[in-house]
């Protein structure tokens, strides 16, 4: 469920970015008047960041979350006995945050381009870990963790 919840957060981030576009354009014109975004009146980087928030942040995380539930279920495995996939969750979200923030900042400073490669590396690593997890489930090579038995008092 954490993937689905954070996916909706990314959806609202993207929508919020679209609403704040005039404020961003005004900030670019004021703080970086010599930038291409200020001179043309259009920020390709900002639109790209908003698109990244909706495609990777919303769409990809929805796919990851649904598949993480459906694949074990179709394989006859209780998903609650598997890994919580915190690694992919953190990596994908960190990469997306780095990309959206970094790409937005490129309107103000070219130094922000340095984070683009790292953001992609984080996202792809997270997706690879998730994909490997699902592949192992489908191949029958993942064994569910043993759930702690709950002790219930006998029915009298």
N, C-alpha and C positions, 0 to 999 in steps of 0.2 A: 504493500500500500504506500510505502514511502516514495516510490517512484511516481505513482499516480498523483500523490499530493504535491510533490515538488514540480511535476509537469504543469499543473495548474498555476503554480506560482510563476513559472516561466511564461505561461500564456499571458498572465496579467502584467508581467514585466514588459513583454513585447507590446501589448496594447498601451501601457503607460508611456513607453518610449514614443509611440506614434502620437499620443496626445501631447507629449512634451516637445515634439519636433520644433515648433516655433521658438520655444525657450532655448533649445539647443542652438538653433540657427542664430538667434540674437546673441548668445554667449560667444559663439565662434566669431561673429562680426565684431564684437567688442574686444575679446581677448586675443584673437589671432586674425587680425584684419588682412594680413598678407597671404593667408592660407587659400588653397584652391576652393574650399567649401565656402569661405566668406566671399570670395570674388565672384563665384558662379551663382551663389544663392542656393546651392544644393549640396547636401552632404551625402555623398555616396557611402562613406564609411558608416554614418549613423543609420542609414536605411539598411545597410548590410548587417550591422549589429542587431537591429530589431528583427531582421529575417533570421539571423542565427538563433536568437532567443526563441523564436517560434518553431524553427525546424529542429534544431538540436535539443533545445530546452523543453519544448512541449512535445513535438511529434516523436522524436527519438526516445525520450524518457517514457512516453506512453507505450511505445512498442516494447521497450525493455521490461517495463512493469507488467504488462499483460502477458508477454511471453514467459516471464519468470514464474507466473502462476499457471498458465495453460500447459506448458510443456511437461512439468512434473505430473500434473493432474492426468494428462493423456497417457503418461508413462506408468500410471498406477502408483505414484509416489506422493505421499503427503508432503506438500510444500513446506509445512512448518518444521519438518525434520531436516531440511536442507540448509545450506549456508544462507545467511541473510543478505548476501551480496553487498556488503558495505563498501568493499573496495571499488567495484564498478560505480556504485552510487556516488562516492566521494570524487572519484576521478572524472567522471562525466560532468558532474556539476561544477567542479573546480575549473575544468577546461572551458566549459561554457561561460562561466563567470569571467574568467580571464579574457576570453575572446570578446565578449560583449563589452566589457569595460575597456579593454585595450583598444579595440577597434573604434570605439567612441572617442577615445583620447587621441587617436591619430589626427583628428582635425586640429588639435592644439599643439602637438609635438610629434615629430617623426620618430622620436625615441620609443614611442608606444608600439611601433611595428615589431620591436624585438620580442614581444610576448606572443605574437601570432603563432610561431612554430611550436612553442611550449604548450599553448592551449590545444592545438591539434594533437600533439603527442599524448597529452593527458586524456583527451576524449577517445582517441583511437585505442589507447591501452585499456581504458575502462570497457569499451565495447568488445575488445578482444577477450578480456577476462570473462565477461558475461557470455559471449559466444562460446567460449571453451567450456564454461559451466553447463550450458544447454546441450552442447555436443556430447559431453560425458554422460549427461542424463539420458539422452536419446540412445547412446551406445550401451546403456546399462552398466556403466562403470562407476557411477556414483552410488555410494551406499548411504542411505539416510542415517543421520545421527540418532542414537537411541534417546528417546524422550524420557525424562525422569518420570517414573511411575508416581502417580498421586495416590497417597494412601487415604482411603476412605474408610470410615468406620463401618463395620458390618451392619446391614439392615436388620433390625430386630423385629 
